[in-house]
Amino acid sequence: MSDQKDSHYSYSVYADPRTAEQFDAARFGGPIGALVADAQERFLVSALAPLEGLAVLDVGTGTGRAAVLLAGSGARVTGVDASAEMLAVATRRAGSSPSIAFARGDAHALAFSNCSFDAAVCLRVIMHTPGWRRVVAELCRVSRRQVVLDYPALASAAALQAVTRRAAALAGRRVEAYRVFSDRAIREVLASHGFRIVRVERQFVLPIALHKAIGSRSFTTRVERSLAAVGLLGLFGSPVTVVAERTA
């Protein structure tokens, strides 16, 4: 993966110390960022419960938010990330917790044996990786029981933003030109490695960027509930988080 590391934004962007320090504020700051974080935390805890003693690998751990959450709920967590700068923030966040270990590593080639964890978690990662199918294969390889991952949906407003970002990248701008996914593609790749999706969570119908621009948690909650009530969340909701279980 060395050639891809040299050229792909997913390695260079997060190797910037300033990006690492500002990451949480940019993604989870403000009322809508907090709403996103709260929903993600509730879902993770419920999806992996019971967490006491569970061995979890957090792939693309970033600043360690999910790792610290899971460890605080009783899991034994190993967080892996390609960015030493992001891991430095994660290590500070974890403090002296004996239930968390961080290591630098590549999601495309995890340095762990087959089925060495009870569960593998991978959030906001495959949308950015050069070889997403290889990453999913690695998640399935190292997990004995469950894989939890998320992705922006092809049938959503996120697809429009993805197109504009890819155009900007082709024009030479430094942007995160992420990809979007069909539910079928995710399901088929997981199935090819012996995993079946057992739970699906969709978060927003309207773009997160729009909600952040408005900046009202009550507005977002009210509008998204209304859209869900008429079935639009199930059709166009994004990001999508899935829980898959090993079938073999």
C-alpha positions as CSV (number, residue, x, y, z in Angstrom):
1,M,0.0,0.0,0.0
2,S,3.0,2.3,0.0
3,D,2.3,3.9,-3.4
4,Q,-1.3,4.6,-2.3
5,K,-0.1,6.1,1.0
6,D,2.1,8.5,-0.9
7,S,-0.7,9.7,-3.1
8,H,-4.1,9.2,-1.4
9,Y,-5.6,12.0,0.7
10,S,-6.7,9.5,3.4
11,Y,-3.1,9.2,4.5
12,S,-1.8,12.7,4.0
13,V,-4.8,14.7,5.4
14,Y,-4.8,12.9,8.8
15,A,-1.0,13.1,9.1
16,D,-1.3,16.8,9.7
17,P,-1.0,17.7,13.5
18,R,-3.4,20.6,13.2
19,T,-6.1,18.4,11.5
20,A,-5.7,15.9,14.3
21,E,-6.0,18.5,17.0
22,Q,-9.1,20.1,15.4
23,F,-10.7,16.9,14.3
24,D,-13.3,16.4,17.1
25,A,-14.3,20.1,17.0
26,A,-14.9,19.9,13.3
27,R,-16.9,16.7,13.3
28,F,-18.6,16.7,16.6
29,G,-18.7,20.4,17.6
30,G,-21.9,22.4,17.9
31,P,-25.4,21.0,18.6
32,I,-25.6,18.9,15.5
33,G,-22.1,17.4,16.0
34,A,-23.1,16.5,19.5
35,L,-26.3,14.9,18.2
36,V,-24.3,12.8,15.7
37,A,-21.9,11.8,18.5
38,D,-24.7,10.9,20.9
39,A,-26.5,8.7,18.3
40,Q,-23.3,7.0,17.4
41,E,-22.4,6.2,21.0
42,R,-25.9,4.8,21.8
43,F,-25.9,2.6,18.7
44,L,-22.4,1.2,19.4
45,V,-23.1,0.3,23.0
46,S,-26.4,-1.4,22.1
47,A,-25.0,-3.2,19.1
48,L,-22.2,-4.8,21.0
49,A,-23.8,-5.3,24.3
50,P,-23.0,-7.0,26.6
51,L,-19.6,-5.2,26.5
52,E,-18.0,-6.5,29.7
53,G,-14.8,-8.3,28.8
54,L,-15.5,-8.1,25.1
55,A,-12.3,-7.9,22.9
56,V,-12.9,-5.1,20.4
57,L,-10.7,-3.8,17.5
58,D,-11.4,-0.2,16.6
59,V,-10.0,0.2,13.0
60,G,-9.4,3.8,12.0
61,T,-9.8,4.8,15.6
62,G,-8.7,8.4,14.9
63,T,-8.8,10.4,18.1
64,G,-10.2,7.4,20.0
65,R,-13.7,8.5,20.8
66,A,-15.3,5.1,20.1
67,A,-12.4,3.2,21.8
68,V,-12.7,5.3,25.0
69,L,-16.5,4.8,25.0
70,L,-16.3,1.1,24.6
71,A,-13.6,0.7,27.2
72,G,-15.6,2.8,29.6
73,S,-18.5,0.3,29.1
74,G,-16.3,-2.7,30.0
75,A,-14.7,-3.8,26.7
76,R,-11.0,-4.4,26.2
77,V,-10.2,-2.3,23.2
78,T,-7.3,-2.1,20.7
79,G,-7.4,1.0,18.5
80,V,-5.5,1.1,15.2
81,D,-4.9,4.0,12.9
82,A,-2.4,4.9,10.2
83,S,-1.9,8.4,11.6
84,A,0.5,8.9,14.4
85,E,-0.8,12.4,14.9
86,M,-4.4,11.2,15.4
87,L,-3.1,8.4,17.8
88,A,-1.4,11.1,19.9
89,V,-4.7,12.7,20.5
90,A,-6.3,9.4,21.2
91,T,-3.7,8.4,23.7
92,R,-4.2,11.7,25.6
93,R,-7.9,11.1,25.6
94,A,-7.6,7.6,27.0
95,G,-5.3,8.7,29.8
96,S,-4.1,5.8,31.9
97,S,-7.0,3.4,31.1
98,P,-5.8,-0.2,31.3
99,S,-8.5,-1.3,29.0
100,I,-7.2,0.5,25.8
101,A,-4.1,-0.1,23.7
102,F,-3.4,2.0,20.6
103,A,-1.1,0.9,17.7
104,R,-0.2,2.4,14.4
105,G,-1.3,0.2,11.5
106,D,-3.0,0.1,8.1
107,A,-6.6,-1.0,7.8
108,H,-5.8,-2.8,4.5
109,A,-3.4,-5.1,6.3
110,L,-4.1,-5.6,10.0
111,A,-1.3,-7.0,12.1
112,F,-3.5,-9.5,13.9
113,S,-4.3,-13.2,13.5
114,N,-7.6,-14.6,12.3
115,C,-10.5,-14.3,14.7
116,S,-8.4,-12.6,17.4
117,F,-11.2,-10.2,18.5
118,D,-14.8,-10.7,19.4
119,A,-15.8,-7.7,17.3
120,A,-14.3,-5.2,14.8
121,V,-15.6,-1.6,14.6
122,C,-14.8,0.7,11.7
123,L,-16.5,4.1,11.6
124,R,-16.2,6.8,9.0
125,V,-13.3,4.9,7.4
126,I,-14.2,2.8,4.3
127,M,-15.6,5.9,2.6
128,H,-12.0,7.3,2.6
129,T,-9.8,4.2,2.0
130,P,-8.1,3.5,-1.3
131,G,-9.2,-0.2,-1.2
132,W,-12.5,-0.5,0.8
133,R,-13.2,-4.1,-0.1
134,R,-9.8,-5.1,1.2
135,V,-10.5,-3.2,4.5
136,V,-13.9,-5.0,4.9
137,A,-12.1,-8.3,4.2
138,E,-9.6,-7.6,7.0
139,L,-12.4,-6.6,9.4
140,C,-14.1,-9.9,8.8
141,R,-10.9,-11.9,9.1
142,V,-9.9,-10.6,12.5
143,S,-13.4,-10.8,14.1
144,R,-14.8,-13.9,15.6
145,R,-18.4,-12.7,15.9
146,Q,-19.3,-9.2,14.8
147,V,-18.4,-6.4,12.4
148,V,-19.8,-2.9,12.8
149,L,-19.1,-0.4,10.0
150,D,-20.7,2.7,8.5
151,Y,-20.9,4.4,5.1
152,P,-22.6,7.2,3.2
153,A,-25.4,5.9,1.1
154,L,-25.6,6.0,-2.7
155,A,-29.3,6.8,-2.5
156,S,-28.9,9.9,-0.3
157,A,-28.0,13.6,-0.5
158,A,-24.4,12.5,0.4
159,A,-24.1,11.2,-3.1
160,L,-24.4,14.8,-4.5
161,Q,-21.7,16.1,-2.2
162,A,-19.5,13.2,-3.1
163,V,-19.8,14.1,-6.8
164,T,-18.8,17.7,-6.2
165,R,-15.9,16.7,-4.1
166,R,-14.6,14.3,-6.7
167,A,-14.8,17.0,-9.3
168,A,-12.9,19.4,-7.0
169,A,-10.2,16.8,-6.5
170,L,-9.9,16.3,-10.3
171,A,-9.5,20.1,-10.6
172,G,-6.5,19.9,-8.2
173,R,-8.1,21.1,-5.0
174,R,-7.2,19.4,-1.7
175,V,-10.4,17.8,-0.6
176,E,-11.6,14.6,0.9
177,A,-13.2,13.1,-2.2
178,Y,-15.0,10.3,-0.4
179,R,-17.1,7.5,-2.0
180,V,-20.7,6.5,-1.4
181,F,-22.0,2.9,-1.4
182,S,-25.0,0.9,-2.3
183,D,-26.5,-1.2,0.4
184,R,-26.2,-4.2,-2.0
185,A,-22.4,-3.7,-2.4
186,I,-21.9,-3.7,1.3
187,R,-24.1,-6.7,1.9
188,E,-22.4,-8.7,-0.9
189,V,-18.9,-8.0,0.3
190,L,-19.7,-8.9,3.9
191,A,-21.5,-12.1,2.7
192,S,-18.4,-13.1,0.6
193,H,-16.4,-13.2,3.9
194,G,-19.0,-15.1,5.9
195,F,-20.9,-12.3,7.5
196,R,-24.6,-11.4,7.4
197,I,-26.1,-8.0,8.2
198,V,-28.5,-8.3,11.2
199,R,-29.1,-4.6,12.1
200,V,-29.2,-1.4,10.1
201,E,-29.4,2.2,11.4
202,R,-29.8,5.3,9.2
203,Q,-29.3,8.7,10.6
204,F,-30.4,11.6,8.5
205,V,-32.5,12.3,5.4
206,L,-31.3,15.8,4.9
207,P,-27.6,16.5,4.5
208,I,-25.6,16.8,7.7
209,A,-24.1,20.0,6.3
210,L,-27.5,21.6,6.1
211,H,-28.4,20.7,9.6
212,K,-25.1,22.1,10.8
213,A,-25.7,25.3,8.9
214,I,-29.1,25.7,10.6
215,G,-27.5,24.7,13.9
216,S,-30.6,23.8,15.8
217,R,-30.9,20.4,17.5
218,S,-34.6,20.8,18.0
219,F,-35.2,21.6,14.3
220,T,-33.1,18.6,13.2
221,T,-34.8,16.2,15.6
222,R,-38.3,17.5,14.6
223,V,-37.7,17.5,10.9
224,E,-35.9,14.1,10.7
225,R,-38.7,12.5,12.8
226,S,-41.3,13.8,10.4
227,L,-39.3,12.5,7.4
228,A,-38.8,9.1,9.1
229,A,-42.6,8.9,9.8
230,V,-43.4,9.0,6.1
231,G,-40.8,6.4,5.2
232,L,-38.0,8.6,3.8
233,L,-35.4,7.7,6.3
234,G,-35.6,4.0,5.3
235,L,-35.2,5.0,1.6
236,F,-32.7,7.8,1.7
237,G,-31.1,7.9,5.2
238,S,-27.4,8.4,5.5
239,P,-24.9,7.7,7.0
240,V,-25.8,4.0,7.3
241,T,-24.4,1.9,10.2
242,V,-24.7,-1.9,10.0
243,V,-24.0,-4.7,12.4
244,A,-23.0,-8.0,10.7
245,E,-22.5,-11.4,12.4
246,R,-20.4,-14.3,11.3
247,T,-22.5,-17.0,9.8
248,A,-20.0,-19.9,9.6
